[in-house]
Structure formats: structure tokens, C-alpha cells
Amino acid sequence: MTAFPLLALPLAILQSSPATAPSSPIEARAAECLAIAADDPVSAITTASSWLGEGATLGATHAHECLGHAYVRLLRWEAAEEEFLAARENETGDPARRARLAAMAGNAALAESRASDALASLDAARGEAAAARDPELAAQIEIDRARALVALGQPEQAAEALTAARESQPQSAEAWLLSATLARRMERIGEAQAMIETAAALAPREPQVALEAGVIAALGGRDDAARRNWEAVVEIAADAASVETAKAYLAQLEEQQGAAQ
């Protein structure tokens, strides 16, 4: 069976902190800078750099974060990482915000395949998320730590990180899906099956869950279940890549069954 991608990188954690109505002129200025970064990152770099050039320390966190997002839009990952870390350094009062900024730096490093640098930032983020007592944030950071650990060839440690993610956020279909994928890659098919069933219960119409469920079923010799899952992906997936992957798996399954007859 064709290998299924393991722990692919999402950029969700590279989003800014949860949006709220600006409560101060600095927050309003930060929101404006982030809006510019989303549409015109080059202009945002000028805007944020000018802000930093004013020498005021009060808005430095926001200015560095805006620069980080602008560099993300330009796929300048190392520059983005540096700015998110600078933003974190300037943020002294909010552990949840510090955790998010460190996690964004870690994801920027992961996007450039620098897993060791990513893990260092994500380890820092983990401690700050714990201090913030934010289980959803803690779970996402553990998921990202698992991605870094997989890239570093440390699957057992990645499994521990995913266990922590599930404990922090038991309703996270993503955590259960990635746990199933990792277990399957570690040839623990029984564990993978139990985990993917939980993921499917939490997200019954998620194409990535159905794709993985099909792979696990096929490896367990349950071809009919594999076929049902991949046919479901063809029906429900909105993205062409998932549909094409499911069709390729179905074609491979038919070819294997034909060769066996």
C-alpha cells in the first residue's frame, strides 16, 4: 500500500492571537498592521519597521508579530521565526500569548525543515501554555511538537506528545487522527484502528480521517472497509488532492485484488 503522508504541517498556529475588539490605540494599530500583512506583506514590513523605529517599547510585541506574519506571507520562514521570537521576548505579562508566539516561531522553523530549532521553540511554548492553563493551546503545541519529533526520527517521543495532546483536548479529532497515523507507521495496527475509530466518531465527514481509516483497514486485510472509506472521500471531499489520493488508493486496491485472483 502506498505510504500515506505523516503529520503534514498545518499553518493554523501561524495565525495571530484570537481576535478581539481593539481595546487601546496600540491594539488598533496592531490590528491594522496585521490586516495589511494579510493583503500586502511588503507594505506591512515598512509599516511595522517604522513602528519599531519610533523607539517605543509598548507596542514592540505587536510590531514584531506583524513583521512575522508579513514574512510568512512571503515564505521567508527564518525571518518570520526571528520576528515571532522577538515578539515573544518583548511580551512579559501574558503566558498564553508568549506560548502562541513561540509556537508560531516553531512552525516557521518546521516549514523550513529545521526540526531541531522548531522543537526548541515548541518546548518553550509548552511550558508557557501550561502556565496559562489553556488546554486547547497546550494540545495544539503538543501536536506540533509531535511533527518536529517525527521529523527528527523520534517516533516514540512523538507518540508521547500526541498522548499529551489527547489528554489536554480529548475532543480533538486532529490529535486522534495523527495518533492513528503514527501508530500505523510504527506497525501498531491494533492501536491505529482504535484511534482512527475515535477520530471518525469526532469528525465523521473529515476526508483526511477517512483516507487514513482506509489505509489502516487495507493494512489489516479489510479491503471492503478500505474501499468504503476511500469511496466516501470521493463523495465528500471538497479539495481535489484528497479526491485524487482516494482514487489512487482505490485503483491500487483493484489492481492488487485482480492480481490475487
C-alpha positions as a Python dict, from the first residue, in 0.01 Angstrom:
ca = {
    (1, 'M'): (0, 0, 0),
    (2, 'T'): (132, 342, -95),
    (3, 'A'): (269, 533, 204),
    (4, 'F'): (30, 788, 349),
    (5, 'P'): (171, 1131, 446),
    (6, 'L'): (251, 1150, 816),
    (7, 'L'): (186, 1457, 1029),
    (8, 'A'): (172, 1709, 747),
    (9, 'L'): (238, 2067, 855),
    (10, 'P'): (-61, 2297, 902),
    (11, 'L'): (-16, 2670, 926),
    (12, 'A'): (-306, 2730, 1161),
    (13, 'I'): (-78, 2807, 1453),
    (14, 'L'): (78, 3081, 1241),
    (15, 'Q'): (-238, 3281, 1277),
    (16, 'S'): (-233, 3571, 1518),
    (17, 'S'): (-377, 3553, 1867),
    (18, 'P'): (-756, 3513, 1889),
    (19, 'A'): (-920, 3826, 1751),
    (20, 'T'): (-1090, 4062, 1991),
    (21, 'A'): (-1213, 4417, 1955),
    (22, 'P'): (-917, 4655, 1998),
    (23, 'S'): (-922, 4797, 2350),
    (24, 'S'): (-644, 5052, 2305),
    (25, 'P'): (-482, 5261, 2032),
    (26, 'I'): (-187, 5018, 2029),
    (27, 'E'): (-413, 4718, 1971),
    (28, 'A'): (-599, 4906, 1699),
    (29, 'R'): (-267, 4986, 1532),
    (30, 'A'): (-163, 4621, 1563),
    (31, 'A'): (-489, 4501, 1406),
    (32, 'E'): (-437, 4741, 1116),
    (33, 'C'): (-81, 4617, 1064),
    (34, 'L'): (-193, 4253, 1061),
    (35, 'A'): (-466, 4336, 809),
    (36, 'I'): (-204, 4498, 585),
    (37, 'A'): (24, 4194, 627),
    (38, 'A'): (-251, 3966, 502),
    (39, 'D'): (-300, 4162, 179),
    (40, 'D'): (26, 4347, 118),
    (41, 'P'): (313, 4197, 320),
    (42, 'V'): (577, 4426, 170),
    (43, 'S'): (386, 4732, 288),
    (44, 'A'): (337, 4568, 628),
    (45, 'I'): (712, 4528, 664),
    (46, 'T'): (753, 4900, 607),
    (47, 'T'): (471, 4982, 847),
    (48, 'A'): (597, 4757, 1128),
    (49, 'S'): (959, 4862, 1081),
    (50, 'S'): (858, 5228, 1107),
    (51, 'W'): (669, 5144, 1427),
    (52, 'L'): (979, 4983, 1576),
    (53, 'G'): (1186, 5278, 1458),
    (54, 'E'): (986, 5508, 1680),
    (55, 'G'): (1166, 5355, 1975),
    (56, 'A'): (855, 5288, 2182),
    (57, 'T'): (870, 4959, 2372),
    (58, 'L'): (499, 4934, 2450),
    (59, 'G'): (399, 4819, 2101),
    (60, 'A'): (715, 4623, 2019),
    (61, 'T'): (547, 4286, 2064),
    (62, 'H'): (276, 4378, 1813),
    (63, 'A'): (522, 4527, 1565),
    (64, 'H'): (747, 4220, 1568),
    (65, 'E'): (445, 3989, 1536),
    (66, 'C'): (321, 4189, 1238),
    (67, 'L'): (663, 4154, 1077),
    (68, 'G'): (650, 3781, 1143),
    (69, 'H'): (317, 3745, 965),
    (70, 'A'): (438, 3954, 673),
    (71, 'Y'): (741, 3729, 631),
    (72, 'V'): (516, 3421, 650),
    (73, 'R'): (315, 3558, 359),
    (74, 'L'): (640, 3598, 168),
    (75, 'L'): (754, 3245, 266),
    (76, 'R'): (1059, 3391, 437),
    (77, 'W'): (1047, 3140, 718),
    (78, 'E'): (1369, 3216, 906),
    (79, 'A'): (1290, 3588, 912),
    (80, 'A'): (940, 3507, 1037),
    (81, 'E'): (1082, 3282, 1308),
    (82, 'E'): (1316, 3558, 1427),
    (83, 'E'): (1034, 3812, 1445),
    (84, 'F'): (800, 3581, 1637),
    (85, 'L'): (1078, 3510, 1886),
    (86, 'A'): (1146, 3884, 1918),
    (87, 'A'): (776, 3941, 1979),
    (88, 'R'): (779, 3675, 2249),
    (89, 'E'): (1083, 3833, 2412),
    (90, 'N'): (900, 4166, 2433),
    (91, 'E'): (582, 4008, 2575),
    (92, 'T'): (630, 3982, 2950),
    (93, 'G'): (282, 3966, 3100),
    (94, 'D'): (72, 3708, 2913),
    (95, 'P'): (195, 3344, 2914),
    (96, 'A'): (-68, 3235, 2661),
    (97, 'R'): (46, 3499, 2416),
    (98, 'R'): (409, 3407, 2475),
    (99, 'A'): (318, 3044, 2410),
    (100, 'R'): (145, 3128, 2082),
    (101, 'L'): (436, 3339, 1963),
    (102, 'A'): (686, 3064, 2047),
    (103, 'A'): (464, 2812, 1869),
    (104, 'M'): (447, 3034, 1562),
    (105, 'A'): (827, 3055, 1563),
    (106, 'G'): (842, 2677, 1588),
    (107, 'N'): (606, 2631, 1296),
    (108, 'A'): (806, 2875, 1086),
    (109, 'A'): (1116, 2665, 1152),
    (110, 'L'): (924, 2347, 1067),
    (111, 'A'): (815, 2500, 737),
    (112, 'E'): (1184, 2523, 651),
    (113, 'S'): (1256, 2168, 774),
    (114, 'R'): (1460, 2288, 1073),
    (115, 'A'): (1308, 2048, 1321),
    (116, 'S'): (1565, 2098, 1599),
    (117, 'D'): (1508, 2474, 1604),
    (118, 'A'): (1134, 2414, 1589),
    (119, 'L'): (1141, 2178, 1886),
    (120, 'A'): (1333, 2427, 2098),
    (121, 'S'): (1066, 2692, 2042),
    (122, 'L'): (782, 2445, 2088),
    (123, 'D'): (927, 2315, 2414),
    (124, 'A'): (930, 2672, 2542),
    (125, 'A'): (574, 2717, 2419),
    (126, 'R'): (465, 2402, 2602),
    (127, 'G'): (579, 2538, 2937),
    (128, 'E'): (408, 2868, 2885),
    (129, 'A'): (82, 2706, 2773),
    (130, 'A'): (87, 2505, 3094),
    (131, 'A'): (136, 2824, 3293),
    (132, 'A'): (-157, 2979, 3105),
    (133, 'R'): (-378, 2676, 3181),
    (134, 'D'): (-506, 2674, 2825),
    (135, 'P'): (-577, 2309, 2732),
    (136, 'E'): (-667, 2379, 2369),
    (137, 'L'): (-344, 2570, 2313),
    (138, 'A'): (-147, 2305, 2501),
    (139, 'A'): (-291, 2032, 2278),
    (140, 'Q'): (-201, 2215, 1957),
    (141, 'I'): (152, 2274, 2077),
    (142, 'E'): (192, 1903, 2161),
    (143, 'I'): (68, 1818, 1810),
    (144, 'D'): (329, 2050, 1664),
    (145, 'R'): (595, 1900, 1892),
    (146, 'A'): (499, 1559, 1754),
    (147, 'R'): (556, 1686, 1400),
    (148, 'A'): (902, 1807, 1495),
    (149, 'L'): (987, 1482, 1675),
    (150, 'V'): (875, 1275, 1376),
    (151, 'A'): (1099, 1487, 1153),
    (152, 'L'): (1385, 1420, 1395),
    (153, 'G'): (1327, 1044, 1377),
    (154, 'Q'): (1193, 1013, 1730),
    (155, 'P'): (857, 836, 1689),
    (156, 'E'): (826, 715, 2049),
    (157, 'Q'): (868, 1070, 2180),
    (158, 'A'): (622, 1190, 1915),
    (159, 'A'): (371, 933, 2040),
    (160, 'E'): (415, 1068, 2393),
    (161, 'A'): (349, 1420, 2268),
    (162, 'L'): (31, 1306, 2095),
    (163, 'T'): (-80, 1127, 2411),
    (164, 'A'): (-40, 1457, 2595),
    (165, 'A'): (-239, 1633, 2321),
    (166, 'R'): (-527, 1386, 2358),
    (167, 'E'): (-522, 1425, 2735),
    (168, 'S'): (-537, 1804, 2706),
    (169, 'Q'): (-805, 1803, 2437),
    (170, 'P'): (-989, 1468, 2422),
    (171, 'Q'): (-1230, 1600, 2158),
    (172, 'S'): (-953, 1689, 1912),
    (173, 'A'): (-1010, 1481, 1601),
    (174, 'E'): (-674, 1602, 1470),
    (175, 'A'): (-491, 1458, 1769),
    (176, 'W'): (-663, 1121, 1729),
    (177, 'L'): (-603, 1118, 1353),
    (178, 'L'): (-233, 1191, 1385),
    (179, 'S'): (-204, 939, 1667),
    (180, 'A'): (-358, 676, 1442),
    (181, 'T'): (-126, 767, 1155),
    (182, 'L'): (180, 747, 1376),
    (183, 'A'): (72, 416, 1530),
    (184, 'R'): (15, 276, 1182),
    (185, 'R'): (361, 389, 1071),
    (186, 'M'): (503, 218, 1379),
    (187, 'E'): (319, -100, 1267),
    (188, 'R'): (86, -94, 1568),
    (189, 'I'): (-222, -163, 1360),
    (190, 'G'): (-449, -252, 1652),
    (191, 'E'): (-374, 79, 1824),
    (192, 'A'): (-411, 264, 1496),
    (193, 'Q'): (-754, 108, 1435),
    (194, 'A'): (-884, 210, 1778),
    (195, 'M'): (-753, 563, 1739),
    (196, 'I'): (-891, 616, 1390),
    (197, 'E'): (-1232, 495, 1507),
    (198, 'T'): (-1229, 768, 1772),
    (199, 'A'): (-1122, 1025, 1513),
    (200, 'A'): (-1405, 914, 1285),
    (201, 'A'): (-1658, 945, 1566),
    (202, 'L'): (-1540, 1300, 1634),
    (203, 'A'): (-1517, 1404, 1268),
    (204, 'P'): (-1734, 1169, 1060),
    (205, 'R'): (-1712, 1379, 743),
    (206, 'E'): (-1343, 1469, 753),
    (207, 'P'): (-1175, 1338, 435),
    (208, 'Q'): (-832, 1300, 597),
    (209, 'V'): (-982, 1075, 863),
    (210, 'A'): (-1149, 859, 600),
    (211, 'L'): (-830, 838, 395),
    (212, 'E'): (-632, 717, 694),
    (213, 'A'): (-910, 481, 801),
    (214, 'G'): (-891, 323, 458),
    (215, 'V'): (-515, 277, 477),
    (216, 'I'): (-537, 117, 820),
    (217, 'A'): (-818, -111, 705),
    (218, 'A'): (-621, -219, 399),
    (219, 'L'): (-315, -298, 607),
    (220, 'G'): (-538, -501, 837),
    (221, 'G'): (-666, -706, 543),
    (222, 'R'): (-1014, -547, 547),
    (223, 'D'): (-1036, -446, 183),
    (224, 'D'): (-1411, -381, 185),
    (225, 'A'): (-1376, -133, 471),
    (226, 'A'): (-1086, 34, 293),
    (227, 'R'): (-1293, 68, -23),
    (228, 'R'): (-1589, 218, 165),
    (229, 'N'): (-1369, 478, 329),
    (230, 'W'): (-1198, 585, 9),
    (231, 'E'): (-1527, 594, -184),
    (232, 'A'): (-1660, 821, 92),
    (233, 'V'): (-1367, 1057, 39),
    (234, 'V'): (-1451, 1083, -331),
    (235, 'E'): (-1806, 1179, -234),
    (236, 'I'): (-1742, 1424, 49),
    (237, 'A'): (-1401, 1585, -9),
    (238, 'A'): (-1404, 1941, -131),
    (239, 'D'): (-1035, 1950, -221),
    (240, 'A'): (-906, 1788, -537),
    (241, 'A'): (-593, 1649, -370),
    (242, 'S'): (-791, 1430, -128),
    (243, 'V'): (-1014, 1304, -409),
    (244, 'E'): (-716, 1217, -627),
    (245, 'T'): (-544, 1037, -340),
    (246, 'A'): (-857, 835, -268),
    (247, 'K'): (-894, 742, -635),
    (248, 'A'): (-530, 634, -650),
    (249, 'Y'): (-578, 412, -345),
    (250, 'L'): (-894, 261, -496),
    (251, 'A'): (-714, 189, -822),
    (252, 'Q'): (-426, 28, -634),
    (253, 'L'): (-669, -183, -434),
    (254, 'E'): (-840, -306, -752),
    (255, 'E'): (-506, -387, -906),
    (256, 'Q'): (-396, -586, -603),
    (257, 'Q'): (-722, -777, -590),
    (258, 'G'): (-704, -852, -962),
    (259, 'A'): (-351, -983, -929),
    (260, 'A'): (-459, -1210, -644),
    (261, 'Q'): (-734, -1377, -845),
}
